[in-house]
Amino acid sequence: MTDTTLAPGRRLSTIRQQMGLSQRRVAELAGLTHSAISTIEQDKVSPAVSTLQKLLKVYGLSLSEFFSEPARVKTPEVVVEAEDLIDIGGQGVSLRLIHNGNPERTLAMLLETYEPGATTGEKIRHPGEETGTLLEGQITLTINGESYHLHAGQSYVINTGHPHSFTNASTQPCRIVSAHTPATF
């Protein structure tokens, strides 16, 4: 069975997972509810064209690409070019996902940039763990209501099952390299 013969919801679910995104993150990026994404991916409802377009915009696909026969699966890349990183951030926060095309990867890595005053906003929570190192600048990591002020050269290790957020209250950008498991969040 090819990807184009899959029901639209299953196909959307496969694309989302291959990009390493959670349903909640896609809902946030597309301006939809988590329950809408879940219902669509389970093929309980067919998405309206406008909803499908919102989802495909997050995935960087056009309607014609979504409904066409996909290219043959390539061997995962060894070298990933800077322009091929997938930015899943927004509003002053750049989260550039390093993805080599391997849908079975178990580790995800991000290059993060927080502009002055930028924040991840509400507390993020997803199963797994994350470790990161500040390359430049400062950031406030809040986890379980406790705040930690980090600066360039310091690292953190957290259980991402606890509510957490990142805020750059300084006047300089902050850059972080981080890795997390599972590969989707």
Beta strands, then each sheet from edge to edge (+ up, - down):
strand 1: 86-87
strand 2: 93-98
strand 3: 108-114
strand 4: 129-136
strand 5: 138-143
strand 6: 146-151
strand 7: 155-159
strand 8: 164-167
strand 9: 174-181
sheet 1: 1+ 2- 3+ 9- 4+ 7-
sheet 2: 6+ 5- 8+
end
